[in-house]
Amino acid sequence: MTDAAAAADLAEVDPAVSAARKAARRIWLQRLVVGLALVGLAWGGWHYLFARNSVSTDNAYVNAQMAQITPLVEGPAIEVLVIETQQVKAGDVLVRLDQADARIAVAQAEADLAAARRRFTQTVATNSALAAQVDGSNAGLVQARARLRTAEAEFERARVDLQRREAVAANGAVSGEELTQARTAYASASAALDAARGGISEVTSARRAAQGQLAANDALVRGSSVETDPAVRAARARLDAALLALERTEIRAPVAGVVSRLQVQIGQRLTPGQTIMTIVPTEQLYVDANFKEGQLGRVREGMPVELTSDLYGSDVVYRGKVVGLAGGTGSSMAVIPAQNATGNWIKTVQRLPVRIALDPAELRRHPLRVGLSMEVVIDVAQN
């Protein structure tokens, strides 16, 4: 007979041993109930004080507004100054294009600007010459009018002289020769008068033509200087465009970050709009956290957030804030949205992306990269 069987027989025989065992069992059950009650109270207190005032998810990933680098002018790449994964600063030269064509365009634009300025100066000088010509035509008109008055006086004298001789010619008081001379003088005076009148018309026409040329030329320069003349300004604009095209042969980084997806080689001819690399701004990262729809009832913009990454573990805690909630769930924004109008439809919990801003100072101390996993806890107690 074994010792256990002997003890069992003893317990059946001895009522005191059986009672002691029942009492011990009861005490352990009481302790278990008390322990469970304490655990329940602790969990309830933690939930009341902390858990109900926060929502969390581990469905969160680092993201950024990445800069797509594209040339703005056409040309072959003669120098590539960066490599994949290189850290660059805003304004750093990434790629240089051949500048020969751009420099020729600048020289041509500079020559056009100089020619436009010279044309304006010539127009101003022509304006002065035309003004002097108008003044000369005015003086000529005065002289022509004086000659007309002289011709009119000579014509009147010749007419009167001819009339006198013709009146006495029948009586023989004047000779035929004198009468002929009077008639000749009259004809000459009449011709001189007609010539004087024609001279007035000629000088008047010339004066009007000079005035028209002066008005047309003055319209080109009135209210303008050599720097404000429209033709000069248009030439300067073409020069500015050529200088800008020359400057754009050096492709620079628009933001600080890490070079990624480098797709350019020396000698490759680049065209405007062609993506040649991507720069990830490592100090301007944010987190897109996908929360269940039942967690978002109390989430508002500006709420504080604590984040940890799988990269550093729980030793590094990032602090950020909620900057906004997406306009729709991920499934609704998909290229082919889910169609639920079917007979075997099953409800699934939807997730909505929440944008969380990170502190740049913390990112400098503990850098992250796009796509890394994060654990996010939003404090909703401030709702």
C-alpha positions as a printed Julia matrix, in Angstrom:
383×3 Matrix{Float64}:
   0.0     0.0      0.0
   1.38    3.42    -0.96
   1.72    6.43     1.34
  -0.99    8.36    -0.6
  -3.43    5.55    -0.27
  -2.59    5.33     3.4
  -3.18    9.06     3.88
  -6.51    8.82     2.05
  -7.6     6.01     4.27
  -6.46    8.02     7.26
  -8.49   11.02     6.13
 -11.56    8.9      5.74
 -10.95    7.47     9.14
  -9.92   10.76    10.86
 -12.6    13.53    10.54
 -10.17   16.18    11.89
  -7.8    15.79     8.96
 -10.67   16.07     6.49
 -11.92   19.26     8.15
  -8.42   20.79     8.1
  -8.14   20.13     4.41
 -11.49   21.71     3.67
 -10.54   24.79     5.71
  -7.25   25.16     3.82
  -9.05   24.83     0.5
 -11.56   27.47     1.54
  -8.79   29.88     2.53
  -7.07   29.47    -0.84
 -10.35   30.05    -2.68
 -10.97   33.2     -0.65
  -7.48   34.43    -1.44
  -8.04   33.72    -5.15
 -11.33   35.66    -5.14
  -9.72   38.57    -3.32
  -6.8    38.53    -5.75
  -9.1    38.53    -8.76
 -11.13   41.32    -7.22
  -7.99   43.38    -6.66
  -6.88   42.78   -10.25
 -10.33   43.82   -11.47
 -10.25   46.95    -9.31
  -6.76   47.8    -10.53
  -7.76   47.33   -14.15
 -10.91   49.39   -13.59
  -8.93   52.17   -11.92
  -6.34   52.17   -14.72
  -9.06   52.24   -17.34
 -10.91   55.04   -15.55
  -7.81   57.16   -15.0
  -5.81   56.44   -18.15
  -7.15   54.02   -20.77
 -10.47   55.75   -21.37
  -8.62   59.02   -22.0
  -6.47   57.67   -24.82
  -6.71   55.74   -28.05
  -3.86   53.82   -29.61
  -2.88   51.87   -32.69
   0.16   50.19   -34.12
  -1.14   50.56   -37.69
   0.88   53.73   -38.28
   3.71   54.58   -40.64
   6.14   57.45   -41.24
   5.44   59.55   -44.32
   6.61   62.8    -45.94
   5.88   65.25   -48.72
   8.73   64.1    -50.95
  10.21   66.51   -53.5
  10.27   65.28   -57.1
  13.31   66.8    -58.83
  12.65   67.64   -62.5
  14.66   69.9    -64.87
  12.97   73.09   -66.08
  15.12   73.42   -69.22
  16.33   70.93   -71.79
  19.94   69.85   -72.1
  22.49   67.08   -71.55
  23.75   66.41   -68.03
  27.48   67.13   -67.8
  27.87   66.68   -64.04
  25.98   64.69   -61.37
  27.05   65.91   -57.94
  25.07   63.58   -55.66
  24.69   59.87   -55.05
  21.9    57.71   -53.71
  21.23   58.14   -49.92
  23.3    61.37   -49.78
  22.16   64.06   -47.36
  21.74   67.45   -49.09
  20.81   70.95   -47.98
  18.3    73.27   -49.61
  20.01   75.09   -52.5
  22.75   72.5    -53.07
  23.55   71.85   -56.73
  22.43   68.35   -57.69
  23.01   68.22   -61.46
  24.6    70.58   -63.99
  23.44   70.77   -67.6
  25.42   71.97   -70.6
  25.28   75.8    -70.64
  26.5    76.52   -74.19
  23.07   77.14   -75.74
  21.89   79.11   -72.72
  24.95   81.41   -72.83
  24.4    82.08   -76.54
  20.77   82.97   -75.81
  21.92   85.39   -73.09
  24.38   87.07   -75.47
  21.67   87.44   -78.12
  19.25   88.91   -75.57
  21.91   91.38   -74.39
  22.5    92.48   -77.99
  18.75   92.9    -78.54
  18.52   95.06   -75.42
  21.4    97.28   -76.56
  19.79   97.63   -80.01
  16.44   98.57   -78.45
  18.09  101.25   -76.35
  19.91  102.61   -79.42
  16.68  102.71   -81.43
  15.0   104.71   -78.66
  17.91  107.18   -78.61
  17.68  107.51   -82.39
  13.93  108.09   -82.15
  14.5   110.87   -79.61
  17.09  112.46   -81.9
  14.75  112.14   -84.88
  12.08  113.85   -82.83
  14.33  116.86   -82.33
  15.17  116.94   -86.06
  11.49  116.81   -87.0
  10.7   119.61   -84.56
  13.4   121.71   -86.19
  11.94  120.83   -89.59
   8.5   122.01   -88.47
  10.01  125.26   -87.23
  11.77  125.66   -90.59
   8.51  125.05   -92.45
   6.85  127.72   -90.34
   9.57  130.18   -91.34
   9.22  129.12   -94.98
   5.48  129.72   -94.78
   6.1   133.23   -93.52
   8.49  133.87   -96.43
   6.03  132.4    -98.93
   3.28  134.65   -97.65
   5.59  137.63   -97.98
   6.38  136.66  -101.58
   2.63  136.29  -102.21
   1.99  139.8   -100.96
   4.78  141.12  -103.17
   3.42  139.22  -106.14
  -0.07  140.57  -105.47
   1.28  144.12  -105.31
   3.25  143.69  -108.55
   0.2   142.15  -110.23
  -2.03  145.03  -109.12
   0.51  147.6   -110.36
   0.85  145.82  -113.72
  -2.93  145.57  -114.07
  -3.47  149.27  -113.39
  -0.63  150.23  -115.71
  -2.09  148.08  -118.5
  -5.56  149.54  -118.01
  -4.23  153.11  -118.28
  -2.36  152.42  -121.49
  -5.27  150.54  -123.03
  -7.57  153.46  -122.2
  -5.47  155.97  -124.16
  -4.2   153.6   -126.83
  -7.11  154.48  -129.15
  -6.13  158.19  -129.1
  -2.54  157.39  -130.0
  -1.25  158.67  -126.66
   0.92  155.54  -126.22
   2.83  153.63  -128.72
   2.17  150.03  -129.61
   5.51  149.06  -128.1
   4.59  150.56  -124.72
   1.24  148.77  -124.83
   2.99  145.51  -125.62
   5.43  146.02  -122.74
   2.52  146.74  -120.37
   0.74  143.61  -121.47
   3.93  141.57  -121.04
   4.5   143.03  -117.57
   0.9   142.17  -116.67
   1.3   138.57  -117.85
   4.57  138.24  -115.92
   2.98  139.63  -112.75
   0.03  137.24  -113.13
   2.38  134.28  -113.52
   4.42  135.43  -110.53
   1.21  135.69  -108.51
   0.2   132.15  -109.48
   3.68  130.91  -108.57
   3.51  132.66  -105.2
   0.14  131.08  -104.5
   1.51  127.64  -105.49
   4.45  128.23  -103.18
   2.05  128.85  -100.32
   0.32  125.51  -101.02
   3.65  123.7   -101.32
   5.04  125.13   -98.08
   1.74  124.43   -96.29
   1.75  120.79   -97.46
   5.38  120.36   -96.39
   4.57  121.9    -93.03
   1.64  119.53   -92.5
   3.78  116.52   -93.46
   6.5   117.6    -91.01
   3.92  118.09   -88.27
   2.47  114.6    -88.95
   5.9   112.99   -88.82
   6.67  114.87   -85.62
   3.39  113.75   -84.02
   3.94  110.12   -85.05
   7.52  110.12   -83.79
   6.6   111.96   -80.61
   3.98  109.3    -79.84
   6.83  106.75   -79.71
   8.81  108.61   -77.06
   6.25  110.72   -75.19
   6.24  109.88   -71.46
   9.04  107.3    -71.84
  12.71  107.14   -71.07
  15.37  104.81   -72.35
  14.55  102.41   -69.48
  10.74  102.63   -69.64
  10.34  102.4    -73.41
   8.11   99.38   -74.25
  10.57   97.97   -76.77
  13.43   98.28   -74.27
  11.34   96.66   -71.54
  10.41   93.77   -73.86
  14.09   93.26   -74.71
  14.98   93.33   -71.0
  12.28   90.72   -70.31
  13.81   88.47   -72.96
  17.19   88.94   -71.32
  15.74   88.05   -67.91
  14.2    84.91   -69.41
  17.54   83.94   -70.96
  19.37   84.53   -67.66
  16.75   82.45   -65.85
  17.2    79.62   -68.35
  20.97   79.82   -67.79
  20.48   79.69   -64.02
  18.2    76.67   -64.38
  20.98   74.67   -66.0
  22.09   74.11   -62.4
  19.41   71.91   -60.82
  19.3    72.64   -57.08
  17.67   70.94   -54.1
  14.41   72.69   -53.12
  14.48   71.2    -49.6
  16.96   69.55   -47.27
  16.79   65.79   -47.14
  18.1    62.49   -48.45
  18.55   61.73   -52.15
  16.48   58.74   -53.25
  15.6    57.02   -56.55
  18.44   58.69   -58.48
  17.73   58.24   -62.22
  20.24   60.42   -64.08
  23.64   59.75   -65.63
  26.31   61.95   -67.17
  25.57   62.56   -70.86
  21.87   61.81   -70.52
  19.7    64.43   -72.28
  17.09   65.7    -69.88
  13.74   67.25   -70.78
  11.48   69.5    -68.69
   9.18   67.52   -66.43
  11.36   64.39   -66.41
  11.79   63.03   -62.84
  15.49   62.44   -62.2
  15.49   61.9    -58.41
  13.48   62.28   -55.22
  14.5    64.11   -52.05
  12.97   62.9    -48.79
  12.84   65.78   -46.25
  13.92   63.85   -43.14
  13.25   66.84   -40.85
   9.7    67.34   -42.14
   8.31   63.86   -41.6
   4.85   63.07   -40.27
   2.94   59.95   -39.29
  -0.26   58.59   -40.83
  -1.98   56.52   -38.14
  -4.9    54.33   -39.24
  -7.42   54.26   -36.37
 -10.55   52.15   -36.2
 -13.72   54.13   -36.74
 -14.88   53.38   -33.19
 -11.78   55.09   -31.77
 -12.24   58.45   -33.45
 -15.3    59.81   -31.66
 -13.22   62.0    -29.34
 -10.17   62.67   -31.53
  -9.74   66.34   -32.45
  -7.07   68.46   -34.13
  -4.34   69.71   -31.81
  -4.49   66.79   -29.35
  -1.09   65.63   -28.0
   0.33   62.33   -29.21
   3.07   60.02   -27.97
   4.79   57.79   -30.5
   7.39   55.05   -30.44
   9.09   53.41   -33.37
  10.19   49.86   -33.96
  13.55   51.33   -34.99
  14.45   52.65   -31.52
  11.98   50.78   -29.33
  10.28   52.16   -26.22
  13.46   53.95   -25.08
  12.78   56.81   -27.52
   9.4    58.55   -27.27
   8.36   61.12   -29.86
   5.81   63.8    -29.04
   3.57   65.2    -31.7
   0.06   66.49   -32.24
  -2.93   65.7    -34.4
  -3.09   68.02   -37.42
  -6.07   66.51   -39.2
  -8.22   63.56   -40.16
  -8.45   62.23   -43.7
 -11.53   62.95   -45.77
 -12.28   59.27   -46.27
 -11.2    55.78   -45.36
  -8.45   53.99   -47.21
 -10.88   51.68   -48.99
 -13.06   54.57   -50.18
 -10.02   56.38   -51.6
  -8.76   53.31   -53.46
  -8.54   53.28   -57.24
 -11.25   50.62   -57.26
 -13.48   51.27   -54.2
 -15.07   48.31   -52.46
 -18.62   47.48   -53.6
 -20.83   46.41   -50.67
 -24.14   46.14   -52.53
 -24.07   42.33   -52.58
 -26.2    39.68   -50.94
 -23.34   38.18   -48.92
 -22.1    41.51   -47.51
 -20.27   41.3    -44.18
 -19.59   44.4    -42.15
 -15.89   45.08   -41.52
 -14.38   47.7    -39.24
 -13.07   50.61   -41.29
  -9.93   52.58   -40.55
  -9.43   56.31   -41.1
  -5.96   57.88   -41.5
  -5.06   60.52   -38.89
  -2.19   62.9    -39.74
   0.24   63.49   -36.84
   2.97   66.13   -36.95
   6.37   65.37   -35.41
   8.81   67.7    -33.67
  11.74   68.54   -36.04
  14.13   68.78   -33.07
  13.29   65.21   -32.05
  13.7    64.08   -35.63
  17.18   65.59   -35.73
  18.13   63.73   -32.54
  16.55   60.45   -33.61
  16.14   60.38   -37.42
  13.37   58.36   -39.02
  12.75   57.23   -42.58
   9.62   57.04   -44.7
   7.68   53.81   -44.27
   8.89   52.89   -40.77
   6.3    51.46   -38.35
   5.14   53.49   -35.34
   2.97   52.93   -32.31
   0.68   55.88   -31.6
  -1.19   56.93   -28.45
  -3.49   59.98   -28.64
  -4.44   61.72   -25.4
  -8.16   62.5    -25.79
  -8.58   63.86   -22.23
  -8.46   67.42   -23.6
 -11.65   66.89   -25.61
